[in-house]
Amino acid sequence: MSSALNIRKQGELDFLSLGGLVHRLDPGIVPFRKANQCAIHVSGGEFNVAANLSDCFRLKTGIASAMVDYPIGDLIAERVRAMGVRPFYKHFEHDGVRGPNMATVYSDRGYGMRAPVVFYNRCNEAAAQLKPGDFDWKAIFAQGVRWVHSGGIFAALSPTAAELTVEMMTAARKAGAVTSFDLNFREKLWKVSGGADTAVEVIRRIVQQADVLVGNEEDLQKGLGIRGPEIAAKSKLDPSAFFGMIDNVLKKHPQVKVVATTLREVHSTNRHSWSAVSWVNGKTYTAPTAELEVYDRVGGGDGFAAGFFYGLLTGADPDEATRLGWAHGALLTTFPGDTTMATLDQVRAFARGGSARIQR
């Protein structure tokens, strides 16, 4: 069975994301207040998917984003190039003092029973200043773009970022691209840009243009403003609550053809049970459950999205696409940083039930 998405066969780009680029300062297992050194990872919820699809899955991908012309911008641009992602930048000048800035994410890894702690400095962030009209979508889509993606993290940055997302998704649909949106609901971000009611209204307008949604039960409830499931899930790995909400999603957004998410039970910071589920055109698919030893959990969900989209873009059936996403997301938690270091062979082997113990 196909995914019932009308994916064009060819295009100059297989995949294009719209989102903010950030750098994450990572002191490892040391909490930030005691840190004396940090690794720097380049990231962005929307960018990560494009980077993964390019580097591991060898697709032609792009990112539309803000770029500030100063050393942090240079560092980020270099990593974007290293991942093979084609940039479409709106450039900003830095005033040498206040910005505009490329956002910083601070995130230790936690350890054992101590959870990771994540906080931001998004003050005067260039990506939040992006607005409709900043990108020539007509020219970008004229070459043929097969799939377009954005997410709730970018939409939460500012009212203009949200409007730009609506503009891009609308232009993408007109141009015949498949559109996807990762709800990626971040309480802290929405709190400073209008709260829960604003979030629901903003996301509603974007999702009206989406064929594919990525988001867990909580994302669906908070992002789309729909009631929780009638039956509570028995565990974090029980997909029945997620599947039980699909009807409510479709009542609001009947054009949506695919909804998918990861399922994760956190036993400790470094031990997770990991699965994934998708609803594709009326049918449900569930990946196996793997017991993961987690090195760095950040980016696992974006890893799933990349593998899942790759499956659909390359004509895999929904069951295989779900497994590819599940396998790639699992592997991603074994690497430092937010983007992939896996090879396609490793992903395929794991998806077939390779290396880690799997409970069927």
KALIN-V102326 format. One record per residue. RES is the residue in one small letter. SS is DSSP state (H for helix, E for strand, C for the rest). PHI is phi as a letter, one per 30 degrees, with the letter a starting at -180 (NA if undefined). BURIAL is b if it has 16 or more other C-alpha atoms within 10 Angstrom, else e. Layout:
<<RES/SS/PHI/BURIAL> <RES/SS/PHI/BURIAL>>
This chain:
<<m/C/NA/e> <s/C/d/e> <s/C/d/b> <a/C/i/e> <l/C/d/b> <n/C/c/e> <i/C/c/b> <r/C/d/e> <k/C/d/e> <q/C/b/e> <g/C/a/b> <e/C/e/e> <l/E/b/b> <d/C/d/b> <f/E/a/b> <l/E/b/b> <s/E/c/b> <l/E/c/b> <g/C/a/b> <g/C/d/b> <l/C/c/b> <v/E/b/b> <h/E/c/b> <r/E/c/b> <l/E/c/b> <d/E/b/b> <p/C/d/b> <g/C/i/b> <i/C/d/b> <v/C/d/b> <p/C/d/b> <f/H/e/b> <r/H/d/e> <k/H/c/e> <a/C/d/e> <n/C/b/e> <q/C/a/e> <c/C/b/b> <a/E/d/e> <i/E/c/b> <h/E/c/b> <v/E/c/b> <s/E/a/b> <g/C/k/b> <g/H/e/b> <e/H/d/b> <f/H/d/b> <n/H/e/b> <v/H/d/b> <a/H/d/b> <a/H/d/b> <n/H/d/b> <l/H/d/b> <s/H/d/b> <d/H/d/b> <c/C/d/b> <f/C/c/b> <r/C/i/e> <l/C/c/b> <k/C/c/b> <t/E/b/b> <g/E/b/b> <i/E/b/b> <a/E/c/b> <s/E/a/b> <a/E/c/b> <m/E/b/b> <v/E/c/b> <d/E/d/b> <y/C/a/b> <p/H/e/e> <i/H/d/b> <g/H/d/b> <d/H/d/e> <l/H/d/e> <i/H/d/b> <a/H/d/b> <e/H/d/e> <r/H/d/e> <v/H/d/b> <r/H/d/e> <a/H/d/e> <m/C/d/b> <g/C/i/b> <v/C/c/b> <r/E/d/b> <p/E/d/b> <f/E/b/b> <y/E/c/e> <k/E/c/b> <h/E/d/e> <f/E/b/b> <e/E/c/e> <h/C/c/b> <d/C/d/e> <g/C/i/e> <v/C/b/e> <r/C/c/e> <g/C/k/b> <p/C/d/b> <n/E/c/b> <m/C/d/b> <a/E/d/b> <t/E/c/b> <v/E/c/b> <y/E/c/b> <s/E/a/b> <d/C/d/b> <r/C/d/b> <g/C/i/b> <y/E/a/b> <g/C/h/e> <m/C/d/e> <r/E/c/e> <a/C/d/e> <p/C/d/b> <v/C/c/e> <v/E/b/e> <f/E/b/e> <y/E/b/e> <n/E/b/e> <r/C/c/b> <c/C/d/e> <n/C/h/e> <e/E/d/b> <a/H/e/b> <a/H/e/b> <a/H/d/b> <q/H/d/b> <l/C/d/b> <k/C/b/b> <p/C/e/e> <g/C/j/e> <d/C/d/e> <f/C/b/b> <d/C/d/e> <w/H/e/b> <k/H/e/e> <a/H/d/e> <i/H/d/b> <f/H/d/b> <a/H/d/e> <q/C/d/e> <g/C/j/b> <v/E/b/b> <r/C/d/b> <w/E/b/b> <v/E/b/b> <h/E/b/b> <s/E/b/b> <g/E/a/b> <g/H/d/b> <i/H/d/b> <f/H/d/b> <a/H/d/b> <a/C/d/b> <l/C/d/b> <s/C/a/b> <p/H/e/b> <t/H/d/b> <a/H/d/b> <a/H/d/b> <e/H/d/b> <l/H/d/b> <t/H/d/b> <v/H/d/b> <e/H/d/b> <m/H/d/b> <m/H/d/b> <t/H/d/b> <a/H/d/b> <a/H/d/b> <r/H/d/b> <k/H/e/e> <a/C/d/b> <g/C/i/b> <a/C/d/b> <v/E/d/b> <t/E/c/b> <s/E/b/b> <f/E/b/b> <d/E/c/b> <l/C/e/b> <n/C/h/b> <f/C/d/b> <r/C/c/e> <e/H/e/e> <k/H/d/e> <l/H/d/b> <w/H/d/b> <k/H/e/e> <v/H/d/e> <s/C/b/e> <g/C/j/e> <g/H/i/e> <a/H/d/e> <d/H/d/e> <t/H/d/b> <a/H/e/b> <v/H/d/b> <e/H/d/e> <v/H/d/b> <i/H/d/b> <r/H/e/b> <r/H/d/e> <i/H/d/b> <v/H/d/b> <q/C/e/b> <q/C/c/b> <a/C/c/b> <d/C/d/b> <v/E/b/b> <l/E/c/b> <v/E/c/b> <g/C/l/b> <n/C/d/b> <e/H/e/b> <e/H/d/b> <d/H/e/b> <l/H/d/b> <q/H/d/b> <k/H/d/b> <g/H/d/b> <l/H/c/b> <g/C/i/b> <i/C/c/b> <r/C/d/e> <g/C/d/b> <p/C/d/b> <e/C/d/e> <i/C/c/e> <a/C/d/e> <a/C/d/e> <k/C/d/e> <s/C/a/e> <k/C/d/b> <l/C/c/b> <d/C/d/b> <p/C/d/b> <s/H/d/e> <a/H/d/b> <f/H/d/b> <f/H/d/b> <g/H/d/b> <m/C/c/b> <i/H/d/b> <d/H/e/e> <n/H/d/b> <v/H/d/b> <l/H/d/e> <k/H/d/e> <k/H/d/e> <h/C/b/b> <p/C/d/e> <q/C/d/e> <v/C/d/b> <k/C/c/b> <v/E/b/b> <v/E/b/b> <a/E/b/b> <t/E/a/b> <t/E/c/b> <l/E/b/b> <r/E/b/b> <e/E/c/e> <v/E/c/e> <h/E/d/e> <s/E/a/e> <t/C/e/b> <n/C/c/b> <r/E/b/b> <h/E/b/b> <s/E/c/b> <w/E/b/b> <s/E/b/b> <a/E/a/b> <v/E/b/b> <s/E/b/b> <w/E/c/b> <v/E/b/b> <n/C/h/b> <g/C/j/e> <k/E/c/e> <t/E/c/b> <y/E/b/b> <t/E/b/b> <a/C/d/b> <p/C/d/b> <t/E/c/b> <a/E/c/b> <e/E/c/b> <l/E/c/b> <e/E/c/b> <v/C/c/b> <y/C/c/b> <d/C/b/b> <r/C/d/b> <v/C/d/b> <g/C/j/b> <g/H/d/b> <g/H/d/b> <d/H/d/b> <g/H/d/b> <f/H/d/b> <a/H/e/b> <a/H/d/b> <g/H/d/b> <f/H/d/b> <f/H/d/b> <y/H/e/b> <g/H/e/b> <l/H/d/b> <l/H/d/b> <t/C/c/e> <g/C/i/b> <a/C/d/b> <d/C/d/e> <p/H/e/b> <d/H/d/b> <e/H/d/b> <a/H/e/b> <t/H/d/b> <r/H/d/b> <l/H/d/b> <g/H/d/b> <w/H/e/b> <a/H/d/b> <h/H/d/b> <g/H/d/b> <a/H/d/b> <l/H/d/b> <l/H/d/b> <t/C/d/b> <t/C/c/b> <f/C/c/b> <p/C/d/b> <g/C/i/b> <d/C/c/b> <t/C/c/b> <t/C/d/b> <m/C/b/b> <a/C/d/b> <t/C/c/e> <l/H/d/b> <d/H/d/e> <q/H/d/b> <v/H/d/b> <r/H/d/b> <a/H/d/e> <f/H/d/b> <a/H/d/b> <r/C/d/e> <g/C/j/b> <g/C/d/e> <s/C/e/e> <a/C/d/e> <r/C/d/e> <i/E/b/e> <q/E/c/e> <r/C/c/e>>
